Amino acid sequence: MNQPRRCTAIKPLLFMSALVLSAQAWAAQVVGTVANLSGPLLAKKADGTSKVLAVKSSVEQGDTLISEKDTYARIKFIDNSEITLRPNSQLKIDNFSFEEDKPEKDSAAFNLVKGGLRAVTGTLGKRNKEKFGMNTPTATIGIRGTIFIAEYIAPNEEAVAAYGMASMAAMSVSGYADVRSDMPSAVPLQVLPIRLAQVPGQPPAPGSGGLAPGLYVQVLDGMIHLTNQGGTQNFSAGQFGYTASFQQPPVILPNNPGIKFAPPPAFNTSSGPQGGTGNASGSNAVDCEVR
């Protein structure tokens, strides 16, 4: 008579065990592998622990990848996409779901906390472009099957002061004309602080290479779009973009503001442009093309 009650009591325990096993499987889901590495790379796990990664180390969903000084790290994901981190960068893999025969389950969400990277679209991004998203402190990056470079310059006291002074100068046409006589009048107002901040004699922000705070992008192939509270802007191959904050609309820059991306030659094993130089006037603004 008591046997049915004992079976019923066991069912909740089995259900809870299944939930625990499912959570453990999610936390340990391997989504990629370290393909190339030029220095220390750390993975901060979802449970708070940290692990030093090496070439061929697995990368898991929920990991925050942290590249040290002088470290470039190329990650190959399970859909054949790639992300190469530049030195002093942090990238969190919020979610990555891919099954070759189940495109309806595709999902890729990243968070660029600091620093920069080069991203090459894989199968997921090509067949489900709307399922890919990369958050940054100033905008969300969406793709249209592409290769792009993104670099986020975090604000600091020196950078904020320099950018603020440049912004005040940009409010006056005569103000920026006196500083840079070669600036075309068609340059958007939002771009002028960047240009002014790069005037000889202006001290660059430490570690920024002279760039004002904000998010910079370079499209090497395909198309991306930046979206924030200020609006949405599309960028095609050969174009450079910038947004200073989550409230300021993204804008197209007339040329390379100073984006530098130079991983070791061994990293450039995938097809497509490598980026890091050029201007917006040509569609192949790249260092080289490796086939």
C-alpha positions in Angstrom: 0.0 0.0 0.0 2.9 2.4 0.7 4.8 1.5 -2.4 3.1 4.0 -4.7 3.9 6.8 -2.3 7.5 5.9 -2.2 7.7 6.0 -6.0 6.0 9.4 -6.0 8.5 10.7 -3.5 11.4 9.6 -5.7 10.1 11.4 -8.8 11.0 15.0 -7.5 14.4 13.8 -6.6 15.0 12.4 -10.1 13.7 15.7 -11.6 16.1 17.8 -9.4 19.0 15.5 -10.3 18.2 16.0 -14.0 18.2 19.8 -13.6 21.6 19.7 -11.9 23.1 17.5 -14.6 21.6 19.8 -17.2 23.1 22.9 -15.6 26.5 21.2 -15.3 26.3 20.3 -19.0 25.5 23.8 -20.0 28.3 25.3 -17.9 30.8 22.9 -19.5 29.6 23.3 -23.1 32.6 23.6 -25.3 32.1 26.2 -28.0 35.6 26.7 -29.4 39.3 26.0 -29.2 42.4 28.2 -28.8 44.1 28.0 -32.3 46.9 30.5 -31.8 48.5 32.2 -28.8 51.3 34.7 -28.4 51.3 35.1 -24.6 49.2 34.5 -21.4 45.5 34.0 -21.9 43.1 33.6 -18.9 39.6 32.2 -18.9 37.4 33.3 -16.0 34.7 30.7 -15.7 31.0 31.2 -15.0 31.5 29.8 -11.5 34.1 32.4 -10.6 37.2 30.2 -11.0 40.0 31.0 -13.4 42.0 28.9 -15.8 45.2 29.6 -17.8 44.6 28.5 -21.4 47.1 27.2 -23.9 47.0 26.3 -27.6 44.3 23.6 -28.2 42.6 24.5 -24.8 38.8 24.3 -24.9 36.8 27.5 -24.6 33.4 27.2 -22.9 30.1 29.1 -22.9 30.2 31.6 -20.1 33.9 32.1 -20.2 35.4 35.6 -20.0 38.6 35.5 -22.0 41.3 37.9 -20.8 44.4 38.5 -22.9 47.5 39.9 -21.1 49.9 42.6 -22.3 51.4 41.6 -25.7 49.0 38.7 -26.0 47.1 38.0 -29.2 44.8 35.0 -29.1 42.9 33.4 -31.9 39.8 31.4 -31.0 38.2 29.0 -33.5 34.5 28.3 -32.8 32.5 25.2 -33.5 30.8 26.8 -36.5 34.2 27.7 -38.0 33.9 31.3 -37.0 37.0 33.0 -35.5 37.7 35.8 -33.0 41.2 37.1 -32.5 41.7 39.1 -29.3 44.3 41.9 -29.2 46.4 42.5 -26.1 44.8 43.8 -22.9 41.3 42.7 -23.9 38.4 41.0 -22.3 35.6 39.2 -24.1 32.8 37.3 -22.5 31.0 34.5 -24.3 27.5 35.0 -23.0 25.9 32.4 -25.2 26.9 30.2 -28.2 24.6 27.6 -29.5 25.3 25.8 -32.8 24.2 22.5 -34.3 24.9 21.8 -38.0 21.5 20.3 -38.7 19.5 22.6 -36.4 19.8 26.2 -37.6 16.7 27.1 -35.6 18.7 26.7 -32.5 21.5 29.1 -33.6 22.5 31.8 -31.1 25.7 33.8 -30.5 26.0 36.6 -27.9 29.3 38.1 -26.9 30.3 41.0 -24.7 33.4 43.0 -25.5 34.3 44.4 -22.0 37.5 46.1 -23.0 40.2 46.1 -25.7 39.7 44.9 -29.2 39.3 42.0 -31.6 39.0 40.8 -35.2 35.9 38.6 -36.0 35.4 36.3 -38.9 31.8 35.1 -39.5 31.3 31.3 -39.6 28.3 29.1 -40.5 26.1 30.5 -37.8 26.5 34.1 -38.8 26.1 33.3 -42.5 22.8 31.4 -42.2 21.3 33.3 -39.2 22.8 36.8 -39.2 20.1 38.1 -36.9 21.2 35.5 -34.3 24.6 37.1 -33.8 25.2 40.0 -31.4 28.2 41.6 -29.8 27.6 44.0 -27.0 30.1 46.7 -26.1 29.8 49.6 -23.5 28.7 52.0 -26.3 26.8 50.0 -28.9 25.7 46.5 -30.0 27.4 45.1 -33.2 25.2 43.2 -35.6 26.6 41.5 -38.7 25.6 40.8 -42.3 28.2 38.0 -43.0 31.4 39.7 -42.5 34.9 40.3 -41.2 35.4 43.2 -38.9 37.7 44.8 -36.3 36.3 46.4 -33.1 38.2 48.3 -30.5 36.8 49.9 -27.4 38.8 52.6 -25.7 37.7 53.0 -22.1 37.4 56.5 -20.7 39.8 57.8 -18.1 40.4 61.2 -16.6 42.9 62.3 -19.2 40.9 61.0 -22.1 37.6 62.5 -20.9 39.3 65.9 -20.4 40.9 65.8 -23.9 37.6 64.7 -25.5 35.6 67.3 -23.6 38.0 70.1 -24.8 37.8 68.8 -28.3 34.0 68.6 -28.2 33.9 72.3 -27.1 36.1 73.3 -30.0 33.9 71.3 -32.4 30.9 73.4 -31.4 32.5 76.3 -33.3 33.3 76.1 -37.0 36.0 78.7 -36.6 37.4 76.8 -33.6 38.2 73.6 -35.6 39.2 75.5 -38.7 41.9 77.2 -36.7 43.3 73.9 -35.5 43.0 71.8 -38.6 42.7 73.7 -41.8 42.5 70.4 -43.8 39.2 69.3 -42.2 36.4 69.3 -44.8 33.3 71.1 -43.7 31.3 67.9 -44.4 32.9 66.1 -41.4 30.1 65.3 -39.0 30.1 67.2 -35.7 30.4 64.0 -33.7 33.6 63.2 -35.6 35.4 66.5 -35.0 36.5 65.7 -31.3 38.3 62.7 -32.6 40.1 64.7 -35.3 40.9 67.5 -32.9 42.2 65.1 -30.2 44.8 63.9 -32.8 46.3 67.3 -33.5 50.1 67.4 -33.0 50.8 68.7 -29.5 47.8 67.2 -27.9 48.8 64.6 -25.3 47.2 61.2 -26.2 45.4 59.3 -23.5 47.7 56.7 -21.9 47.4 53.3 -23.6 44.9 54.5 -26.2 47.3 55.3 -29.0 45.9 58.8 -29.2 42.3 57.7 -29.7 39.4 59.4 -27.9 37.2 57.1 -25.7 34.6 55.1 -27.4 34.0 52.2 -29.8 35.8 52.1 -33.2 35.1 49.6 -36.0 36.6 48.7 -39.3 34.8 46.5 -41.8 37.0 44.3 -43.9 34.4 42.3 -45.7 30.6 42.2 -45.8 28.6 44.6 -43.6 27.9 45.4 -39.9 25.6 47.8 -38.1 26.1 49.6 -34.8 23.0 50.2 -32.6 22.5 52.2 -29.4 20.1 54.7 -27.9 21.3 57.3 -30.4 20.3 55.2 -33.5 21.6 52.6 -36.0 24.3 53.0 -38.6 25.4 50.5 -41.3 29.0 50.1 -42.3 30.2 48.3 -45.4 33.6 46.9 -46.5 36.3 49.5 -46.4 34.5 51.8 -43.9 35.4 52.9 -40.4 33.0 53.8 -37.7 32.9 55.4 -34.2 30.5 56.1 -31.3 31.6 57.8 -28.1 28.8 56.6 -25.8 25.6 54.6 -25.7 23.6 57.8 -26.1 25.6 59.2 -29.1 24.7 57.9 -32.6 27.3 55.9 -34.5 29.0 57.8 -37.4 31.1 56.9 -40.4 34.7 58.2 -40.2 36.3 59.5 -43.4 39.5 57.5 -42.8 41.3 55.2 -40.3 41.4 57.1 -37.0 44.3 55.0 -35.8 43.0 51.4 -35.4 46.0 49.1 -35.2 45.6 45.3 -35.4 48.8 43.4 -36.0 48.8 39.8 -34.7 51.8 37.5 -35.5 51.9 36.3 -39.1 51.1 32.8 -38.0 47.6 34.0 -36.9 46.6 35.0 -40.4 45.7 31.5 -41.6 42.1 32.2 -42.5 40.9 33.6 -45.8 40.1 37.2 -46.0 41.6 40.6 -45.3 43.5 41.2 -42.1 42.9 44.9 -41.6 44.4 47.6 -39.5 45.2 50.2 -42.1 43.7 52.0 -45.0 40.9 54.6 -45.5 37.3 54.7 -46.3 37.7 55.7 -49.9 38.6 52.1 -51.0 36.8 48.9 -50.5 40.0 46.9 -49.8 41.6 49.0 -47.1 43.8 46.2 -45.7 47.4 45.2 -45.2 47.2 42.0 -47.1 45.0 39.1 -48.1 46.0 35.6 -47.1 44.4 32.8 -49.2 
